[in-house]
Amino acid sequence: MDFQHLWEKFKSGQASQAEMKELASFLEKQEGIRALEAAVEEQWEKIPKDVKVPVHTTERDSIYRGIAKQKGRQFGLRKLSGRRNLWLSAAAAVVLLIVSTLIYSIYQTSTEPIWVTVRTTQNTQQVKLPDGSVAWMNRNSVLSYQNPFSDSLRLLELEGEGYFEVVSDKRPFIVESEGIQTKVLGTIFNVNAYPNNDAVQVALLEGRVVVNTPTMAKVDLDPGELVRVDKRDMSLEKQDYEGDQHHVWLKGLIHFDGAKVGEVMRTLKNWYDVQFEIENEHLSESELVYRFDTNRFTLDEVVQHINTVSDYTITKSANNLYIVKHK
């Protein structure tokens, strides 16, 4: 290890986390303490001799005891005498303060949780979470979580759509979307919470979840059940479902089962990141039952299929806006 190089980087505040750990590991050894003392002595020799730094033995001993307690061992105290007693006392204090600061810095940076944010655009992505759980993010989604999770809670924030396989843990696993919380201990579920949707929808595949709203309303879900939370009044609508329609997006599929025009357009917008304009409000009652494989079809091909099987048409305007109107 190049002690002098790491020492200079540490003094200048440019040492990385890995470098600080390497330096701290070296300073736990006797040769490391000697190297640090030599570095401090070299620096001290540059101070004018008429400058006095009064560090008393009691102060030095207090520093030793504090560091020894933090490290869980006793440090040997050097016997100081003669003309250099004052200087050695001060130098020893400086050495120990440096070691203390270094250890404290590493402890703080290694345990303080940070928020990690993952964004997707025109792709889906798998995210391995700190506890071993796995999240799959749909297109145009944002997932934020603490790393590491706290000792009492596993908290995530989702904008868009995510599919979660949660490992069993005593800490609750909570996914929050626009104030609506889905709380589990270990289970598999899907959350659809795109900002432009009218509702947040949670569908449970395995295990058990509790969905809470800002109005304190809540509902328990069993496998095969879903809940839609209306964003306008936070009302809850619970229903049964069959099949895989709530997570087929993992395979690159878009599923519509009696979907109204507005829902179809919002889904295509979220999937392809394009804008739609519904020309006539009366189209809102038109429904679509269809499943598209986006691995095989482009957006324009999907639009052609919808135009064929539905009672409305979608046309692309010059400014890349898609217009929806009656046939």
BAMAR-935207 format. One record per residue: x, y, z of N, C-alpha, C in turn. Coordinates in pm, whole numbers, padded with zeros to 5 digits, always signed. Atoms other than C-alpha are relative to their C-alpha. Layout:
N
XYZXYZXYZ...
This chain:
327
+00084-00120+00000+00000+00000+00000+00087+00124+00000-00072-00126+00006+00127+00348-00088-00060+00094+00103+00057-00079-00109+00064+00515+00248+00005+00150-00029-00016-00143+00022+00199+00854+00146-00105+00053-00098+00099-00041+00100-00033+00868-00158-00139+00008+00063+00131+00001-00063-00341+00771+00044-00011+00110+00107-00001-00102-00104-00242+01006+00325-00025+00139-00060+00018-00129+00065-00219+01302+00089-00143+00016-00053+00137-00007+00050-00556+01218-00069-00099+00019+00115+00088-00015-00116-00715+01184+00275+00004+00143+00053-00014-00136-00052-00578+01522+00390-00071+00101-00090+00062-00095+00093-00710+01690+00075-00149-00025-00018+00142+00029+00010-01053+01529+00113-00040-00068-00130+00027+00061+00130-01022+01344-00218+00001-00152+00004-00004+00147-00011-00998+00987-00084-00140-00058-00019+00127+00068+00021-01272+00752-00200-00032-00085+00123+00040+00088-00109-01468+00525+00034+00093-00120+00011-00088+00117-00001-01253+00227-00068+00139+00037+00049-00133-00044-00043-00931+00425-00015+00003+00030+00148+00005-00026-00144-01042+00541+00330-00003-00131+00079+00002+00130-00067-01119+00181+00425+00138-00065+00000-00135+00056+00009-00777+00073+00302+00094+00069+00098-00084-00076-00092-00610+00351+00500-00032-00036+00145+00039+00034-00138-00810+00271+00816+00050-00139+00038-00048+00135-00027-00718-00097+00787+00150+00001+00028-00145-00011-00020-00349-00004+00760+00033+00063+00135-00026-00070-00126-00370+00230+01061-00037-00083+00122+00027+00089-00113-00503-00053+01277+00123-00081+00038-00122+00075-00025-00159-00210+01250+00105+00092+00061-00104-00078-00064+00148-00099+01444+00081+00079-00102-00079-00070+00103+00336-00014+01125-00078+00119-00056+00081-00111+00047+00046+00205+01022+00006+00119+00094-00010-00106-00100+00056+00403+01347+00136+00068-00010-00135-00058+00012+00433+00448+01308+00010+00088-00124-00004-00079+00123+00389+00568+00950-00075+00132+00016+00077-00121-00022+00123+00816+01059+00074+00095+00093-00077-00084-00092+00335+00941+01348+00115+00068-00073-00110-00058+00077+00626+00993+01109-00049+00112-00091+00057-00103+00088+00402+01187+00870-00034+00125+00079+00035-00115-00084+00272+01407+01153+00126+00070+00048-00125-00060-00046+00628+01461+01285+00064+00083-00109-00057-00075+00112+00746+01566+00942-00072+00132-00020+00078-00123+00014+00462+01815+00919+00028+00095+00116-00019-00081-00119+00525+01933+01275+00134+00075-00005-00132-00060+00006+00892+02005+01205-00001+00129-00082+00008-00119+00084+00782+02269+00954-00058+00120+00074+00057-00108-00079+00611+02472+01228+00113+00078+00067-00105-00079-00067+00827+02763+01359+00015-00038+00145-00027+00052-00134+00993+02672+01685-00054+00088+00111+00053-00086-00105+00853+02972+01870-00151-00012+00017+00143+00025-00013+00496+02847+01818-00022-00110+00102+00027+00098-00104+00366+02663+02123-00142-00052-00012+00131+00062+00005+00079+02418+02115-00019-00079+00129+00011+00065-00133-00017+02329+02475-00104-00110+00001+00089+00115-00016-00166+01982+02471+00044-00074+00125-00038+00058-00128-00168+01846+02826-00019-00151-00002+00005+00146-00011-00123+01485+02926-00142-00048+00023+00138+00042-00027-00480+01467+03056-00083+00002-00127+00072-00006+00126-00612+01574+02716+00038-00117-00090-00047+00110+00083-00396+01319+02541-00058-00133+00046+00053+00125-00055-00505+01040+02775-00149-00014-00028+00144+00003+00028-00869+01133+02723-00025-00043-00145+00013+00039+00141-00825+01103+02348+00028-00149-00015-00031+00142+00008-00659+00764+02390-00117-00086+00047+00110+00079-00054-00944+00636+02605-00120-00001-00094+00112-00009+00094-01206+00759+02356+00019-00088-00121-00027+00083+00118-01040+00592+02061+00002-00147+00037-00006+00139-00044-00973+00274+02256-00140-00057+00017+00139+00045-00017-01341+00252+02346-00065-00023-00134+00062+00013+00132-01444+00306+01984+00053-00123-00074-00060+00112+00071-01205+00042+01854-00010-00130+00078+00017+00123-00077-01269-00204+02138+00131-00058+00049-00128+00051-00051-00904-00230+02247+00075+00116+00065-00079-00101-00067-00645-00045+02454+00123+00036-00084-00121-00046+00067-00371+00163+02301+00113+00010+00105-00113-00018-00090-00024+00160+02454+00038+00147+00005-00039-00140-00014+00073+00501+02592+00152+00010+00004-00144-00019+00003+00419+00620+02512+00043+00083+00121-00054-00080-00109+00628+00748+02799+00071+00120-00059-00052-00122+00058+00708+01105+02719+00082+00077+00104-00085-00074-00094+00995+01294+02880+00096+00088-00077-00102-00082+00063+01259+01552+02813-00056+00121-00071+00038-00124+00066+01249+01859+02594-00111-00019-00101+00099+00023+00105+01023+01694+02332-00134-00045+00058+00123+00048-00061+00753+01604+02586-00124+00072-00054+00115-00077+00047+00521+01887+02479-00032-00032-00145+00022+00028+00142+00571+01821+02110-00059-00139-00021+00050+00137+00017+00518+01444+02144-00143-00013+00049+00138+00003-00048+00204+01500+02348-00094+00053-00107+00084-00059+00104+00064+01725+02079-00007-00091-00122-00002+00087+00117+00172+01490+01800-00087-00123+00022+00081+00118-00030+00014+01189+01972-00148+00035-00007+00140-00042+00005-00309+01384+02011-00047+00016-00143+00036-00019+00141-00307+01479+01644-00018-00133-00070+00010+00133+00062-00242+01119+01537-00133-00066+00036+00122+00066-00044-00530+00990+01744-00126+00070-00053+00114-00073+00056-00766+01264+01629-00018-00034-00147+00008+00036+00142-00682+01179+01268-00063-00138-00015+00055+00135+00006-00751+00810+01326-00149+00001+00035+00140-00009-00042-01075+00895+01508-00087+00057-00110+00076-00064+00108-01192+01125+01228-00017-00095-00117+00005+00093+00113-01109+00866+00964-00100-00111+00027+00091+00110-00035-01293+00585+01143-00145+00050+00002+00135-00056-00007-01593+00809+01210-00054+00028-00140+00043-00029+00138-01605+00919+00844-00042-00127-00071+00032+00126+00067-01600+00562+00721-00128-00060+00057+00122+00054-00061-01865+00455+00972-00123+00073-00049+00114-00079+00043-02093+00740+00874-00037-00028-00145+00029+00017+00142-02061+00693+00498-00042-00142-00034+00032+00138+00034-02095+00315+00511-00137-00042+00052+00127+00043-00057-02412+00303+00720-00115+00096-00032+00106-00095+00029-02601+00615+00619-00072-00041-00129+00070+00042+00122-02874+00507+00374-00009+00113-00101+00019-00098+00106-02904+00680+00042-00121-00043-00083+00112+00031+00087-03199+00703-00195+00052-00027-00140-00038+00040+00136-03146+00520-00523-00123+00015-00089+00111-00018+00094-03364+00614-00822+00035-00065-00133-00017+00069+00128-03404+00396-01131-00111+00045-00093+00098-00047+00098-03579+00528-01443+00007-00086-00125+00005+00068+00129-03693+00345-01753-00064+00093-00102+00063-00076+00109-03785+00493-02090-00073-00100-00090+00065+00096+00091-03866+00265-02383+00052-00141+00022-00048+00134-00033-03762-00050-02205-00054-00039+00137+00030+00048-00135-03844-00266-01905+00133-00035+00066-00126+00024-00070-03584-00330-01636-00023-00075+00129+00004+00072-00127-03521-00571-01352+00093+00069+00099-00079-00066-00105-03397-00421-01024+00012-00094+00119-00024+00081-00120-03239-00627-00745+00006+00094+00119+00010-00089-00113-03331-00461-00416+00093-00044+00113-00100+00031-00104-03106-00448-00104-00031-00122+00084+00035+00115-00084-03300-00722+00080-00008-00130-00079+00011+00119+00083-03289-00967-00212-00130-00009-00078+00123-00004+00079-03637-00884-00339+00032+00049-00141-00021-00038+00140-03676-00824-00712-00119+00082-00047+00105-00082+00061-03871-00550-00891+00024+00005-00150-00007-00020+00145-03949-00536-01262-00075+00130-00029+00061-00128+00032-04022-00189-01395-00048+00002-00144+00054-00016+00134-04247-00126-01693+00059+00126-00063-00053-00116+00071-04169+00140-01952-00044+00130+00064+00030-00135-00050-04159+00508-01854-00043-00001+00147+00029+00011-00144-04151+00428-01483+00120+00048+00080-00105-00047-00090-03954+00559-01187-00015-00074+00134+00001+00071-00128-03862+00353-00878+00111+00057+00087-00099-00050-00096-03686+00498-00571-00007-00085+00126-00003+00080-00122-03572+00307-00263+00126+00034+00079-00115-00023-00087-03335+00334+00033+00098-00115-00011-00104+00102+00001-03005+00149+00019+00107+00036+00104+00081+00118-00029-02970-00009+00262-00137+00039+00054+00127-00024-00066-03325-00046+00385+00025+00022+00149-00015-00024-00143-03376+00070+00744-00024-00130+00077+00017+00118-00084-03387-00175+01034-00146-00034+00025+00140+00022-00034-03762-00135+01070-00094+00001-00121+00092-00023+00112-03898-00070+00719+00074-00013-00133-00050+00003+00137-03845-00142+00349-00093+00089-00083+00086-00099+00063-03979+00168+00176+00045+00028-00143-00027-00032+00140-04005+00228-00200-00106+00097-00049+00094-00090+00065-04169+00495-00414-00003-00034-00149+00017+00041+00139-04311+00407-00756-00087+00098-00076+00081-00075+00096-04431+00619-01044+00002-00080-00129+00006+00087+00117-04551+00405-01333-00050-00137+00040+00047+00135-00030-04585+00029-01315+00117-00089+00041-00102+00092-00048-04390-00231-01123-00059-00132+00046+00037+00136-00042-04408-00604-01054+00104-00042+00104-00092+00024-00112-04257-00715-00722-00009-00144+00050-00012+00128-00069-04138-01046-00583+00078+00028+00127-00055-00046-00127-04075-00976-00215+00041-00118+00086-00046+00106-00090-03864-01196+00011-00061+00022+00137+00059-00009-00133-04010-01274+00352+00098+00064+00097-00085-00076-00092-03877-01043+00622-00091+00057+00108+00081-00058-00107-03998-00913+00959-00032+00146-00026+00025-00141+00032-03975-00560+00817-00106+00012-00108+00100-00021+00105-04281-00443+00623+00065+00055-00126-00043-00045+00132-04225-00385+00252-00112+00088-00053+00104-00095+00037-04414-00072+00145+00035+00069-00132-00013-00073+00126-04458+00061-00208-00100+00115+00004+00085-00119-00007-04593+00417-00210-00012+00063-00139+00027-00063+00129-04756+00570-00519-00110+00103+00018+00094-00110-00012-04924+00910-00502-00078-00006+00131+00061+00004-00132-04993+00868-00131-00067-00131+00034+00064+00130-00023-05137+00517-00171+00109-00102+00031-00102+00093-00045-04940+00251+00016-00046-00145-00015+00021+00144+00006-04920-00119-00061+00101-00064+00094-00086+00051-00107-04784-00300+00245-00004-00153+00002-00010+00145+00000-04658-00658+00248+00115-00043+00091-00114+00059-00067-04422-00891+00431+00078-00089-00095-00065+00083+00100-04347-01137+00153-00104-00049-00098+00108+00030+00093-04550-01177-00164+00038+00040-00141-00019-00040+00141-04586-01117-00541-00122+00083-00041+00112-00087+00036-04794-00827-00667+00044+00098-00108-00025-00098+00106-04826-00567-00942-00068+00131+00037+00055-00134-00026-04877-00191-00897+00004+00078-00129+00009-00086+00119-04999+00025-01186-00037+00140+00049+00021-00134-00056-04962+00391-01089+00061+00107-00090-00047-00105+00090-04887+00598-01397-00070+00131+00033+00059-00129-00039-04944+00971-01333-00124+00038-00079+00115-00040+00083-05191+01008-01622-00119-00095+00011+00113+00091-00020-05412+00719-01509-00099+00059+00100+00103-00049-00093-05739+00788-01328+00006-00068+00136-00002+00078-00124-05668+00523-01065+00135-00069+00016-00113+00087-00031-05390+00334-00894-00057-00140+00020+00052+00137-00006-05438-00040-00933+00105-00095+00055-00088+00100-00060-05285-00315-00721-00063-00137-00019+00048+00137+00023-05321-00680-00826+00092-00097+00072-00079+00094-00079-05207-00963-00599+00003-00138-00066-00018+00133+00058-05064-01288-00735+00021-00106+00108-00026+00095-00107-04932-01458-00420+00014+00076+00132-00017-00059-00132-04935-01390-00046-00119+00082+00043+00106-00087-00051-05130-01108+00111+00055+00142+00010-00042-00139-00012-05115-00728+00096-00113+00082+00061+00095-00098-00051-05285-00433+00261+00025+00130-00076-00011-00125+00075-05354-00123+00050-00065+00110+00083+00048-00112-00081-05391+00206+00242-00006+00126-00085+00013-00127+00072-05509+00544+00109+00024+00116+00097-00019-00116-00087-05441+00897+00240-00121+00032+00087+00121-00026-00079-05802+00905+00367-00018-00103+00111+00000+00103-00103-05719+00614+00602-00085-00121-00036+00072+00119+00045-05931+00372+00400+00103-00108-00035-00092+00106+00034-05774+00031+00351-00076-00125-00040+00060+00125+00043-05840-00306+00195+00107-00108-00002-00089+00116+00006-05681-00651+00231-00027-00075-00129+00014+00077+00124-05616-00851-00085+00051-00142+00019-00044+00138+00011-05593-01226-00135+00040-00025-00144-00040+00029+00138-05437-01388-00443-00121-00007-00093+00109-00004+00096-05653-01331-00750-00093+00117+00019+00081-00119-00022-05791-01003-00620+00080+00124-00036-00063-00128+00027-05720-00646-00722-00086+00111+00058+00073-00118-00047-05817-00302-00599+00039+00118-00088-00020-00125+00072-05860+00019-00795-00031+00115+00095+00019-00116-00087-05813+00340-00599-00015+00123-00090+00027-00118+00082-05975+00639-00769+00078+00119+00056-00084-00110-00047-05733+00933-00751-00080+00124+00040+00078-00122-00029-06011+01191-00737-00055+00001+00141+00061+00003-00133-06185+01078-00419+00055-00110+00090-00065+00108-00074-05965+00788-00304-00096-00114+00036+00092+00111-00023-06259+00548-00323+00064-00130-00048-00058+00132+00029-06177+00177-00336-00101-00089-00071+00083+00098+00070-06312-00081-00578+00078-00131-00008-00068+00129-00006-06214-00440-00507-00072-00100-00090+00061+00099+00089-06271-00720-00759+00093-00119-00019-00078+00118+00033-06158-01066-00859+00050+00010-00144-00048+00008+00138-05954-01135-01169+00058-00139-00025-00059+00128+00040-05829-01438-01359+00103+00026-00109-00098-00013+00107-05533-01489-01583+00118+00087+00037-00127-00070-00021-05214-01295-01628-00001+00143-00053+00007-00128+00068-05342-00969-01774+00068+00115+00073-00057-00111-00076-05196-00759-01492+00152-00004+00009-00146-00001+00004-04837-00863-01548+00055-00056-00131-00049+00050+00129-04817-00975-01912+00100+00096-00062-00097-00095+00054-04616-00659-01979+00143-00048+00021-00132+00057-00021-04321-00854-01840+00048-00077-00124-00032+00074+00123-04337-01055-02166-00007+00090-00123+00011-00091+00113-04375-00744-02381-00138+00004-00061+00137+00004+00051-04753-00783-02416-00084+00113+00059+00100-00095-00048-05028-00522-02389-00135-00070-00008+00126+00073-00008-05361-00666-02276-00115+00098+00024+00122-00079-00019-05700-00497-02319-00117-00098+00011+00116+00086-00021-06013-00667-02183-00119+00089+00034+00111-00091-00020-06315-00444-02231+00047+00139+00039-00057-00129-00037-06090-00138-02198-00067+00113-00077+00059-00118+00063-06250+00200-02267+00106+00076-00078-00092-00075+00087-06098+00438-02521+00108+00073+00080-00096-00075-00080-05936+00655-02254+00110-00088+00056-00098+00092-00056-05766+00357-02092+00095-00051-00107-00084+00047+00111-05642+00230-02428+00104+00105-00037-00092-00106+00039-05490+00566-02516+00105+00027+00107-00097-00021-00108-05329+00609-02174+00105-00111+00002-00093+00113+00002-05176+00262-02198+00100+00015-00113-00090-00017+00114-05033+00330-02543+00095+00118+00025-00086-00114-00032-04902+00668-02424+00111-00042+00096-00100+00044-00097-04728+00509-02125+00101-00095-00062-00087+00102+00060-04588+00230-02341+00093+00061-00104-00078-00052+00113-04472+00428-02643+00043+00146+00016-00037-00139-00027-04437+00779-02493-00039+00092-00116+00055-00087+00105-04658+00947-02756-00130+00062+00052+00119-00072-00044-04954+01183-02730-00122-00039-00085+00126+00030+00069-05318+01106-02817-00101+00109+00031+00109-00095-00018-05615+01334-02863-00130-00065-00044+00130+00059+00031-05970+01198-02844-00091+00110-00051+00073-00108+00066-06177+01404-03086-00142+00018+00054+00141-00005-00039-06523+01317-02951-00017-00070+00135+00021+00056-00133-06620+01260-02586-00085-00126-00003+00091+00114+00005-06888+01012-02689+00073-00131-00030-00078+00122+00024-06610+00771-02784+00037-00070+00130-00047+00053-00127-06546+00714-02414-00062-00134+00036+00066+00128-00033-06792+00421-02400+00044-00113-00092-00049+00106+00089-06624+00231-02684+00102-00086+00073-00087+00092-00070-06444-00079-02563+00087-00079-00097-00093+00079+00082-06155-00288-02689+00041-00124+00077-00051+00125-00054-06069-00653-02624+00106-00050-00096-00108+00041+00090-05730-00737-02767+00130-00016+00080-00132+00016-00061-05374-00844-02681+00105+00016-00108-00104-00028+00099-05069-00710-02863+00137-00043+00051-00138+00037-00031-04717-00848-02869+00092+00110-00053-00082-00113+00044-04494-00541-02877+00139-00042-00044-00127+00051+00052-04193-00761-02947-00009-00024-00151+00021+00028+00143-04347-00826-03289-00053+00121-00075+00068-00111+00069-04544-00508-03363+00052+00135+00046-00031-00139-00032-04447-00143-03381-00128+00072+00041+00119-00078-00037-04681+00130-03258-00093+00016-00120+00085-00019+00118-04806+00197-03612-00075-00128-00036+00068+00127+00028-04885-00174-03656-00109-00026+00104+00103+00013-00104-05070-00178-03322-00119+00088-00034+00107-00092+00039-05269+00125-03437-00082-00058-00115+00072+00060+00113-05357-00055-03761-00093-00111+00048+00085+00106-00055-05488-00354-03563-00122+00058+00071+00113-00063-00071-05700-00128-03341-00100+00057-00099+00089-00056+00102-05840+00046-03647-00085-00108-00066+00070+00110+00066-05940-00292-03785-00109-00060+00088+00092+00074-00086-06113-00441-03480-00092+00089+00084+00081-00089-00085-06265-00132-03310-00093+00086-00086+00092-00087+00073-06537+00117-03400+00051+00144-00003-00062-00132+00015-06295+00410-03401+00132-00014-00073-00127+00001+00073-05983+00505-03593+00100+00093+00067-00109-00081-00052-05648+00643-03488+00088+00040-00119-00084-00048+00110-05455+00859-03734+00112+00087+00057-00117-00075-00044-05114+01017-03700+00007+00133-00073-00006-00133+00061-05091+01392-03758+00144+00037-00031-00133-00043+00043-04799+01588-03894+00094+00025+00117-00085-00032-00116-04673+01687-03546+00013-00118+00097-00019+00123-00077-04656+01326-03423-00106-00019+00109+00114+00017-00089-04991+01353-03244-00098-00099-00062+00094+00099+00050-05236+01064-03275-00143+00045+00033+00137-00046-00016-05600+01164-03329-00093-00120-00001+00097+00110-00011-05881+00928-03219-00138+00055-00032+00134-00046+00038-06223+00965-03384-00084-00116-00050+00091+00103+00050-06528+00769-03500+00035-00035-00142-00021+00042+00138-06507+00568-03815-00100+00070-00091
